[in-house]
């Protein structure tokens, strides 16, 4: 599969079309968002060592949900091998079922520190 086919598949998976905007600024904003999403999925593929297809990564990320249970507790009710690989690659720990807001913030902060 050449790169152009791969990009077409990604655009389809990311649902960049149809667009329901008509003003030039909104069209530009939509395509910028699509471009950023495409760049992020490519970076994710690279960080995961090419082990998972674009389709598999997008499928896993779409399945991830978080429910607010109480003032300080959240339920992350989906995890699989892809989300586990993402956690490992980025030093996060979203795979736990229940997390306190403080734990979520700490995980995100440590991810930011690990980037540099």
URJORA-V42161 format. One record per residue. N is the residue number from 1. RES is the residue in three letters. PHI is phi in radians with two decimals (none if undefined). OMEGA is omega as a letter, one per 30 degrees, with the letter a starting at -180 (* if undefined). D_CENTER is the distance of its C-alpha to the mean C-alpha in whole Angstrom. Layout:
[[N,RES,PHI,OMEGA,D_CENTER] [N,RES,PHI,OMEGA,D_CENTER]]
This chain:
[[1,UNK,none,l,24] [2,UNK,-1.43,a,24] [3,UNK,-1.05,a,21] [4,UNK,-1.12,l,22] [5,UNK,-1.13,a,21] [6,UNK,-1.09,l,18] [7,UNK,-1.13,l,17] [8,UNK,-1.05,l,18] [9,UNK,-1.07,a,17] [10,UNK,-1.10,l,13] [11,UNK,-1.06,l,15] [12,UNK,-1.11,a,16] [13,UNK,-1.12,a,13] [14,UNK,-1.44,l,11] [15,UNK,0.95,a,14] [16,UNK,-1.43,l,15] [17,UNK,-2.31,f,19] [18,UNK,-1.33,l,21] [19,UNK,-1.95,a,21] [20,UNK,-2.06,l,23] [21,UNK,-2.16,a,24] [22,UNK,-2.22,a,27] [23,UNK,-1.36,a,28] [24,UNK,-0.93,a,27] [25,UNK,-1.07,a,25] [26,UNK,-1.24,l,23] [27,UNK,-1.11,l,23] [28,UNK,-1.05,l,22] [29,UNK,-1.09,l,19] [30,UNK,-1.08,a,18] [31,UNK,-1.21,l,18] [32,UNK,-1.12,l,16] [33,UNK,-1.06,l,13] [34,UNK,-1.10,l,13] [35,UNK,-1.11,l,14] [36,UNK,-1.10,l,11] [37,UNK,-1.07,l,9] [38,UNK,-1.12,l,11] [39,UNK,-1.09,l,11] [40,UNK,-1.13,a,8] [41,UNK,-1.17,l,7] [42,UNK,-1.15,l,11] [43,UNK,-1.12,l,10] [44,UNK,-1.06,l,8] [45,UNK,-1.00,l,11] [46,UNK,-1.13,a,13] [47,UNK,-1.11,l,12] [48,UNK,-1.58,l,12] [49,UNK,1.24,a,16] [50,UNK,1.23,a,15] [51,UNK,-1.25,a,16] [52,UNK,-2.15,l,13] [53,UNK,-1.30,l,13] [54,UNK,-0.99,a,11] [55,UNK,-1.02,a,12] [56,UNK,-1.17,l,11] [57,UNK,-1.13,a,8] [58,UNK,-1.08,l,7] [59,UNK,-1.02,a,10] [60,UNK,-1.15,a,9] [61,UNK,-1.16,l,5] [62,UNK,-1.19,a,8] [63,UNK,-1.39,a,10] [64,UNK,-1.21,l,9] [65,UNK,-2.36,l,12] [66,UNK,-2.42,l,14] [67,UNK,-1.99,l,17] [68,UNK,-1.42,a,20] [69,UNK,-1.63,l,23] [70,UNK,-2.59,a,25] [71,UNK,-0.89,a,25] [72,UNK,-2.24,a,24] [73,UNK,-2.22,a,22] [74,UNK,-2.20,l,19] [75,UNK,-1.93,l,18] [76,UNK,-1.69,a,15] [77,UNK,-1.89,l,16] [78,UNK,-2.61,l,14] [79,UNK,-2.70,l,13] [80,UNK,-2.62,a,14] [81,UNK,-1.12,l,14] [82,UNK,-1.23,l,11] [83,UNK,-1.12,l,9] [84,UNK,-1.11,l,13] [85,UNK,-1.16,l,12] [86,UNK,-1.13,l,9] [87,UNK,-0.99,a,11] [88,UNK,-1.15,a,14] [89,UNK,-1.15,a,13] [90,UNK,-1.91,l,12] [91,UNK,1.20,l,15] [92,UNK,-1.76,a,13] [93,UNK,-2.49,a,14] [94,UNK,-1.42,a,12] [95,UNK,-1.23,l,14] [96,UNK,-1.16,a,17] [97,UNK,-1.23,a,18] [98,UNK,-1.98,l,20] [99,UNK,-2.42,l,19] [100,UNK,-1.46,l,21] [101,UNK,-0.96,l,20] [102,UNK,-1.06,l,21] [103,UNK,-1.16,l,19] [104,UNK,-1.12,l,16] [105,UNK,-1.09,l,17] [106,UNK,-1.10,l,19] [107,UNK,-1.10,l,16] [108,UNK,-1.14,l,14] [109,UNK,-1.14,l,17] [110,UNK,-1.19,l,18] [111,UNK,-1.12,l,14] [112,UNK,-1.10,l,16] [113,UNK,-1.16,a,19] [114,UNK,-1.27,a,18] [115,UNK,-1.18,a,16] [116,UNK,-1.47,*,20]]
